[in-house]
C-alpha cells in the first residue's frame, strides 16, 4: 500500500543543525519565548545560526503524555527532524489513559462542525496508511448508522454533499432489509455513512510509541510536572523530581491537564467517568462482526461492531467526575442493566448474551467540545494540547501534524488556531 509520506520507514530523522525543520523549531521557540532558556548552549544559537536548540544530549522538544495528542505529535516532530523526548507517567496505551481501551470509532458526521468532518476524512486516510507502515492491522472500515433528528438531517447532508462524501438517508425498513439483525422501528431518520470505521485504541498508541523510538525518539516512563518559571518562560521540566531542559515543552496529558495547570485549566476542562461494555455473540453467529455490521450512533449511546473482542456498547452516564489516578474502575450494576436493555431493543439477537469484558475510563471535555491547543499564557516556551472532547483519538494523525506545524512555526489555518485558542474557551460546565 503506498504511503502518503516520503518513505518514513526507510528514513532516519535528520538531527543535524542544518536540518531546516530544526532551525524552524528553534526560531519558533525563541521567537515566542523571547530567549527561551538562558543556558550557554542557547546563548550560542544567536551567534551561530543553525546550531541545535540546546546541547546534543538534550531534546529540542519534551512532550508530556503519550496519548492521541502527545504520541502523534512526538512522532510527527521526530519525522521532521526534531530531537524529541516523550514522557508518560504510566506508559503508552496504559489503562488509565483516555486513549486506552480496545477500540475507537471514526465517523465523519459532526453536524454543523465541518472542521471535524474534514479532519476525520483525512484521519481515516492517514490511519490506513500508517497501519501499513506499522505492520499491523489497526483500522477496520465498516461505516456507521447514526440516528439523526429531522431538523439536523438537511444541514448534515449539505456538508457531505459539499465535500463529496458518500452517504445515504434511510429509514427503519431499509435498515431491516440490509441488516435484519437490527431493530430501528423507533427511529424514522437514519444517516448512513459508508466511510469511517473502527480503530484499535490501546494497540495503536503502543505502535505509535514503538515507531517513534525506532526513528530515534526517546521515551521516559515517569512523572513530569512544570518546573520553575521566570521572565515568561519555564526553566525546565521536573521528571521524577529531576530537571530536564528542552527548547520547547508540550503538555498533552489529557485528563491530567487540570491537575498540572489547575489555575489555568481547572475550570476549562471537565473529566467525566465513562463505562464501556463488550457483549459477546453466540457461537457461529457472525452478524455482529465489523465485516457485516456498521457501527451504531444513537442519541444516547454508541456501539462498535465486533473486532474479536465483542460488540462495544457505551453506557449513558450523567457527568460524574473521575480521578484518572485513583478513580475506581469497576463497572456499576445499573449501567450494566442499561446496556442490556439497549442491546435487547436495538440488537435483539444479542439479548441475554454475556458481557465478556468491561472498561471504565474517562474523557475530558471543554466548554464547547473544541480542542484546546495554545501556548501557555505565562510561559511562551510551553504548549498545551488537550480537551479531546470525545473525538481527539480518531483525529490523532491529523492532530500530530497540526501540532508539529504550530510548534515549528509553519503556516496553519488561522480559523482553526482561533477555534482551539485558550481565549475561545470558558469554564466547562458538567452536562448530562
Secondary structure, 3 states (H helix, E strand, C coil): CCCCCCCCCCCCCCCCCCCHHHHHHHHHHHHHHCCCCCCHHHHHHCCCCCCCCCCCCCEEEEEECCCHHHHHHHHHHHHCCCCEEEEECCCCCCCCCCCCCCEEEECCCCCCCHHHHHHHHHHHHHHHHHHHHHCCCCEEECCEEEECCHHHHHHHHHHHHHHCCCEEEECHHHHHHHCCCCCCCCCCCEEEECCCEEEEHHHHHHHHHHHHHHCCCEEEECCEEECCEECCEECCEEECCEEECEEEEEECCHHHHHHHCHHHHCCCCECEEEEEEEECCCCCCCCCECCCCCEEECCCCEEECECCCCEEEECCCCCCECCCCCCCCCCCHHHHHHHHHHHHHHCHHHCCCCEEEEEEEECCECCCCCCEEEEECCEEEEEEEECCCCCCHHHHHHHHHHHHHHHHCCCCCHHHHHHHCHHHCCCCCCCC
